[in-house]
Protein backbone atom coordinates (compact mmCIF):
# COMPACT_ATOMS: atom_id res chain seq x y z
CA UNK A 1 0.00 0.00 0.00
CA UNK A 2 3.05 2.28 0.27
CA UNK A 3 4.51 4.67 -2.22
CA UNK A 4 1.42 6.82 -2.76
CA UNK A 5 0.46 10.42 -2.17
CA UNK A 6 -3.18 11.29 -1.61
CA UNK A 7 -4.13 14.70 -3.00
CA UNK A 8 -7.49 15.91 -1.75
CA UNK A 9 -9.81 18.92 -1.52
CA UNK A 10 -13.22 19.75 -0.08
CA UNK A 11 -16.01 21.41 -2.08
CA UNK A 12 -19.78 21.64 -2.39
CA UNK A 13 -21.47 18.46 -3.62
CA UNK A 14 -22.14 19.81 -7.12
CA UNK A 15 -18.63 21.18 -7.60
CA UNK A 16 -17.05 18.04 -6.14
CA UNK A 17 -18.99 15.78 -8.52
CA UNK A 18 -18.06 17.91 -11.55
CA UNK A 19 -14.41 17.99 -10.49
CA UNK A 20 -14.40 14.25 -9.86
CA UNK A 21 -15.76 13.55 -13.35
CA UNK A 22 -13.19 15.87 -14.90
CA UNK A 23 -10.29 14.36 -12.97
CA UNK A 24 -11.44 10.86 -13.85
CA UNK A 25 -11.34 11.73 -17.56
CA UNK A 26 -8.01 13.60 -17.31
CA UNK A 27 -6.18 10.80 -15.47
CA UNK A 28 -7.97 7.78 -16.96
CA UNK A 29 -4.92 6.59 -18.89
CA UNK A 30 -2.68 6.98 -15.83
CA UNK A 31 -4.89 4.66 -13.80
CA UNK A 32 -4.77 6.89 -10.72
CA UNK A 33 -7.50 5.83 -8.23
CA UNK A 34 -10.05 8.51 -7.29
CA UNK A 35 -12.60 8.72 -4.49
CA UNK A 36 -15.33 11.11 -3.41
CA UNK A 37 -16.88 10.94 0.07
CA UNK A 38 -19.49 12.98 1.90
CA UNK A 39 -17.90 14.82 4.83
CA UNK A 40 -20.79 17.02 6.00
CA UNK A 41 -24.32 15.89 5.15
CA UNK A 42 -26.05 19.01 6.48
CA UNK A 43 -23.82 21.43 4.53
CA UNK A 44 -23.58 19.08 1.50
CA UNK A 45 -19.77 19.06 1.48
CA UNK A 46 -17.71 16.35 -0.18
CA UNK A 47 -14.03 15.48 -0.25
CA UNK A 48 -12.42 14.41 -3.51
CA UNK A 49 -9.18 12.37 -3.40
CA UNK A 50 -6.79 11.24 -6.12
CA UNK A 51 -3.90 8.87 -5.43
CA UNK A 52 -0.62 9.32 -7.33
CA UNK A 53 2.81 7.72 -6.92
CA UNK A 54 4.78 9.40 -4.15
CA UNK A 55 7.31 11.90 -5.44
CA UNK A 56 5.75 12.17 -8.92
CA UNK A 57 6.23 15.91 -9.41
CA UNK A 58 4.96 15.81 -12.99
CA UNK A 59 1.69 14.21 -11.91
CA UNK A 60 1.26 16.81 -9.18
CA UNK A 61 1.86 19.66 -11.63
CA UNK A 62 -0.70 18.20 -14.07
CA UNK A 63 -3.19 17.71 -11.27
CA UNK A 64 -2.89 21.31 -10.12
CA UNK A 65 -3.27 22.58 -13.69
CA UNK A 66 -6.35 20.43 -14.35
CA UNK A 67 -7.90 21.38 -11.02
CA UNK A 68 -7.33 25.10 -11.66
CA UNK A 69 -9.71 24.77 -14.61
CA UNK A 70 -12.21 22.39 -13.02
CA UNK A 71 -12.49 23.99 -9.57
CA UNK A 72 -10.60 27.27 -9.36
CA UNK A 73 -9.99 28.46 -5.82
CA UNK A 74 -10.21 25.13 -4.01
CA UNK A 75 -7.37 24.32 -1.64
CA UNK A 76 -5.51 21.19 -2.71
CA UNK A 77 -3.94 19.34 0.18
CA UNK A 78 -1.79 16.25 0.24
CA UNK A 79 -0.56 13.48 2.50
CA UNK A 80 2.04 10.80 1.88
CA UNK A 81 0.64 7.41 2.77
CA UNK A 82 3.04 5.41 4.95
CA UNK A 83 4.46 2.24 3.52
CA UNK A 84 4.22 0.02 6.58
CA UNK A 85 2.28 -0.73 9.73
CA UNK A 86 -0.21 2.15 10.04
CA UNK A 87 -2.95 -0.47 9.70
CA UNK A 88 -1.48 -2.89 12.22
CA UNK A 89 -0.84 -0.38 14.97
CA UNK A 90 -4.10 1.54 14.65
CA UNK A 91 -6.32 -1.10 16.29
CA UNK A 92 -4.54 -1.19 19.63
CA UNK A 93 -7.33 0.56 21.51
CA UNK A 94 -10.29 -1.13 19.81
CA UNK A 95 -12.47 -3.22 22.12
CA UNK A 96 -14.25 -6.35 20.85
CA UNK A 97 -17.70 -5.83 19.31
CA UNK A 98 -20.32 -8.51 20.03
CA UNK A 99 -23.30 -8.79 17.67
CA UNK A 100 -25.32 -11.97 17.64
CA UNK A 101 -22.87 -14.84 17.18
CA UNK A 102 -20.26 -12.52 15.67
CA UNK A 103 -17.33 -11.25 17.71
CA UNK A 104 -15.17 -8.63 16.00
CA UNK A 105 -11.81 -8.26 17.71
CA UNK A 106 -8.17 -7.32 17.27
CA UNK A 107 -5.25 -9.71 17.63
CA UNK A 108 -4.76 -8.55 21.22
CA UNK A 109 -8.23 -9.90 22.13
CA UNK A 110 -8.01 -13.41 20.72
CA UNK A 111 -8.47 -14.74 24.25
CA UNK A 112 -11.98 -13.23 24.32
CA UNK A 113 -13.26 -15.73 21.73
CA UNK A 114 -15.71 -18.36 22.98
CA UNK A 115 -17.04 -21.64 21.53
CA UNK A 116 -20.04 -21.11 19.26
CA UNK A 117 -19.03 -17.58 18.26
CA UNK A 118 -18.10 -16.53 14.74
CA UNK A 119 -14.85 -14.67 15.36
CA UNK A 120 -13.68 -11.97 12.96
CA UNK A 121 -10.20 -10.60 13.53
CA UNK A 122 -9.75 -7.07 12.20
CA UNK A 123 -6.52 -5.13 12.01
CA UNK A 124 -7.78 -2.00 10.29
CA UNK A 125 -8.39 0.86 12.70
CA UNK A 126 -8.26 3.60 10.10
CA UNK A 127 -11.33 2.22 8.35
CA UNK A 128 -13.03 0.13 11.02
CA UNK A 129 -12.34 2.18 14.14
CA UNK A 130 -14.50 5.16 13.22
CA UNK A 131 -16.68 5.08 16.34
CA UNK A 132 -19.72 3.85 14.37
CA UNK A 133 -19.88 0.53 16.16
CA UNK A 134 -23.66 0.87 16.35
CA UNK A 135 -23.88 0.61 12.56
CA UNK A 136 -21.36 -2.22 12.26
CA UNK A 137 -22.91 -4.21 15.08
CA UNK A 138 -26.41 -3.57 13.75
CA UNK A 139 -25.42 -4.85 10.30
CA UNK A 140 -23.79 -7.93 11.75
CA UNK A 141 -26.84 -8.77 13.86
CA UNK A 142 -29.20 -8.28 10.92
CA UNK A 143 -26.83 -10.15 8.62
CA UNK A 144 -26.91 -13.25 10.78
CA UNK A 145 -30.71 -13.29 10.86
CA UNK A 146 -31.22 -12.65 7.14
CA UNK A 147 -28.35 -14.89 6.02
CA UNK A 148 -29.53 -17.90 7.99
CA UNK A 149 -33.20 -17.42 7.09
CA UNK A 150 -32.87 -16.60 3.38
CA UNK A 151 -29.66 -18.43 2.40
CA UNK A 152 -28.60 -16.04 -0.40
CA UNK A 153 -26.67 -17.56 -3.31
CA UNK A 154 -24.51 -14.48 -3.95
CA UNK A 155 -24.03 -11.19 -2.15
CA UNK A 156 -22.55 -7.70 -2.40
CA UNK A 157 -20.94 -5.61 0.34
CA UNK A 158 -21.12 -2.05 -0.98
CA UNK A 159 -18.74 0.33 0.81
CA UNK A 160 -16.83 -2.49 2.48
CA UNK A 161 -14.39 -0.36 4.51
CA UNK A 162 -12.32 -2.81 6.55
CA UNK A 163 -14.19 -5.73 4.99
CA UNK A 164 -15.80 -6.82 8.25
CA UNK A 165 -19.27 -7.40 6.76
CA UNK A 166 -17.95 -9.28 3.72
CA UNK A 167 -15.84 -11.45 6.03
CA UNK A 168 -18.90 -12.09 8.21
CA UNK A 169 -20.87 -13.19 5.14
CA UNK A 170 -18.04 -15.43 3.99
CA UNK A 171 -17.88 -17.11 7.40
CA UNK A 172 -21.65 -17.45 7.57
CA UNK A 173 -22.10 -19.12 4.16
CA UNK A 174 -19.80 -20.41 1.38
CA UNK A 175 -21.22 -18.20 -1.38
CA UNK A 176 -19.68 -15.88 -4.01
CA UNK A 177 -19.12 -12.39 -2.61
CA UNK A 178 -18.27 -9.06 -4.20
CA UNK A 179 -17.01 -6.30 -1.88
CA UNK A 180 -16.33 -2.78 -3.14
CA UNK A 181 -15.27 0.59 -1.80
CA UNK A 182 -14.56 3.96 -3.38
CA UNK A 183 -11.34 4.22 -1.37
CA UNK A 184 -8.53 2.05 -2.81
CA UNK A 185 -6.68 2.12 0.52
CA UNK A 186 -9.73 0.64 2.25
CA UNK A 187 -9.83 -2.10 -0.38
CA UNK A 188 -6.20 -2.99 0.36
CA UNK A 189 -7.02 -3.09 4.08
CA UNK A 190 -10.09 -5.27 3.47
CA UNK A 191 -8.01 -7.64 1.34
CA UNK A 192 -5.48 -8.01 4.16
CA UNK A 193 -8.29 -8.69 6.64
CA UNK A 194 -9.87 -11.29 4.36
CA UNK A 195 -6.53 -13.11 4.22
CA UNK A 196 -6.18 -12.84 7.99
CA UNK A 197 -9.57 -14.53 8.40
CA UNK A 198 -8.87 -17.21 5.76
CA UNK A 199 -11.74 -16.17 3.46
CA UNK A 200 -9.84 -14.28 0.74
CA UNK A 201 -10.64 -16.94 -1.86
CA UNK A 202 -14.39 -16.30 -1.44
CA UNK A 203 -14.36 -12.52 -1.77
CA UNK A 204 -13.68 -10.45 -4.88
CA UNK A 205 -12.56 -6.98 -3.77
CA UNK A 206 -12.72 -3.98 -6.07
CA UNK A 207 -12.13 -0.24 -5.79
CA UNK A 208 -15.27 1.10 -7.48
CA UNK A 209 -17.50 4.16 -7.10
CA UNK A 210 -21.23 3.56 -7.25
CA UNK A 211 -22.38 0.79 -9.58
CA UNK A 212 -20.32 1.80 -12.64
CA UNK A 213 -17.63 -0.87 -12.42
CA UNK A 214 -18.15 -3.83 -14.81
CA UNK A 215 -17.85 -6.22 -11.85
CA UNK A 216 -21.38 -5.34 -10.74
CA UNK A 217 -22.93 -6.42 -14.03
CA UNK A 218 -20.69 -9.48 -14.22
CA UNK A 219 -21.43 -10.69 -10.69
CA UNK A 220 -25.00 -9.44 -10.24
CA UNK A 221 -27.85 -9.42 -9.70
CA UNK A 222 -27.43 -10.16 -6.01
CA UNK A 223 -29.70 -12.02 -3.60
CA UNK A 224 -28.35 -9.86 -0.78
CA UNK A 225 -26.79 -6.39 -0.77
CA UNK A 226 -25.29 -4.95 2.41
CA UNK A 227 -24.41 -1.25 2.49
CA UNK A 228 -23.17 0.48 5.64
CA UNK A 229 -22.49 3.98 4.32
CA UNK A 230 -24.52 7.19 4.86
CA UNK A 231 -28.20 8.08 4.55
CA UNK A 232 -27.96 10.51 1.63
CA UNK A 233 -25.86 8.25 -0.62
CA UNK A 234 -28.14 5.35 0.24
CA UNK A 235 -31.17 7.37 -0.89
CA UNK A 236 -29.41 8.36 -4.10
CA UNK A 237 -28.47 4.74 -4.80
CA UNK A 238 -32.03 3.39 -4.39
CA UNK A 239 -32.78 3.09 -8.16
CA UNK A 240 -29.49 1.28 -8.79
CA UNK A 241 -30.03 -0.99 -5.81
CA UNK A 242 -33.37 -1.96 -7.37
CA UNK A 243 -31.63 -2.89 -10.63
CA UNK A 244 -28.95 -5.00 -8.97
CA UNK A 245 -30.98 -7.02 -6.46
CA UNK A 246 -32.84 -10.16 -7.50
CA UNK A 247 -36.64 -10.37 -7.25
CA UNK A 248 -37.30 -11.36 -3.66
CA UNK A 249 -33.77 -10.33 -2.69
CA UNK A 250 -32.87 -8.39 0.44
CA UNK A 251 -31.05 -5.18 1.34
CA UNK A 252 -29.39 -4.50 4.68
CA UNK A 253 -28.72 -0.78 4.98
CA UNK A 254 -27.02 1.17 7.76
CA UNK A 255 -25.04 4.30 8.49
CA UNK A 256 -28.45 5.88 9.11
CA UNK A 257 -29.29 8.05 12.11
CA UNK A 258 -32.64 7.37 13.76
CA UNK A 259 -34.01 10.71 12.55
CA UNK A 260 -33.11 9.77 8.93
CA UNK A 261 -34.86 6.40 8.98
CA UNK A 262 -38.21 7.44 7.48
CA UNK A 263 -36.62 9.32 4.58
CA UNK A 264 -34.44 6.34 3.65
CA UNK A 265 -37.35 3.90 3.88
CA UNK A 266 -39.47 6.20 1.68
CA UNK A 267 -36.76 6.35 -0.99
CA UNK A 268 -36.76 2.55 -1.23
CA UNK A 269 -40.51 2.12 -1.03
CA UNK A 270 -40.64 4.30 -4.17
CA UNK A 271 -38.47 1.64 -5.84
CA UNK A 272 -40.94 -1.11 -4.85
CA UNK A 273 -39.05 -2.34 -1.82
CA UNK A 274 -40.97 -3.22 1.32
CA UNK A 275 -39.71 -2.59 4.82
CA UNK A 276 -39.24 -5.76 6.86
CA UNK A 277 -37.47 -4.69 10.04
CA UNK A 278 -35.63 -1.80 11.71
CA UNK A 279 -32.94 -2.53 14.28
CA UNK A 280 -32.00 0.33 16.65
CA UNK A 281 -28.54 0.48 18.20
CA UNK A 282 -26.68 3.40 19.81
CA UNK A 283 -28.65 6.09 17.98
CA UNK A 284 -28.24 4.39 14.59
CA UNK A 285 -30.64 2.18 12.68
CA UNK A 286 -30.13 -0.81 10.41
CA UNK A 287 -32.87 -1.56 7.87
CA UNK A 288 -33.93 -4.82 6.26
CA UNK A 289 -35.79 -4.27 3.00
CA UNK A 290 -37.04 -6.74 0.41
CA UNK A 291 -37.65 -6.32 -3.30
Secondary structure as GFF3:
##gff-version 3
##sequence-region A 1 291
A	DSSP	beta_strand	4	12	.	.	.	ID=ss1
A	DSSP	alpha_helix	13	26	.	.	.	ID=ss2
A	DSSP	beta_strand	34	40	.	.	.	ID=ss3
A	DSSP	beta_strand	45	53	.	.	.	ID=ss4
A	DSSP	alpha_helix	57	70	.	.	.	ID=ss5
A	DSSP	beta_strand	77	81	.	.	.	ID=ss6
A	DSSP	alpha_helix	86	89	.	.	.	ID=ss7
A	DSSP	beta_strand	97	99	.	.	.	ID=ss8
A	DSSP	beta_strand	102	105	.	.	.	ID=ss9
A	DSSP	three_ten_helix	107	112	.	.	.	ID=ss10
A	DSSP	beta_strand	118	121	.	.	.	ID=ss11
A	DSSP	alpha_helix	125	128	.	.	.	ID=ss12
A	DSSP	alpha_helix	133	150	.	.	.	ID=ss13
A	DSSP	beta_strand	154	158	.	.	.	ID=ss14
A	DSSP	alpha_helix	164	172	.	.	.	ID=ss15
A	DSSP	beta_strand	176	181	.	.	.	ID=ss16
A	DSSP	alpha_helix	184	196	.	.	.	ID=ss17
A	DSSP	three_ten_helix	200	202	.	.	.	ID=ss18
A	DSSP	beta_strand	203	207	.	.	.	ID=ss19
A	DSSP	alpha_helix	214	219	.	.	.	ID=ss20
A	DSSP	beta_strand	222	228	.	.	.	ID=ss21
A	DSSP	alpha_helix	231	236	.	.	.	ID=ss22
A	DSSP	alpha_helix	238	244	.	.	.	ID=ss23
A	DSSP	beta_strand	245	257	.	.	.	ID=ss24
A	DSSP	three_ten_helix	258	260	.	.	.	ID=ss25
A	DSSP	alpha_helix	261	269	.	.	.	ID=ss26
A	DSSP	beta_strand	274	281	.	.	.	ID=ss27
A	DSSP	beta_strand	284	290	.	.	.	ID=ss28
###
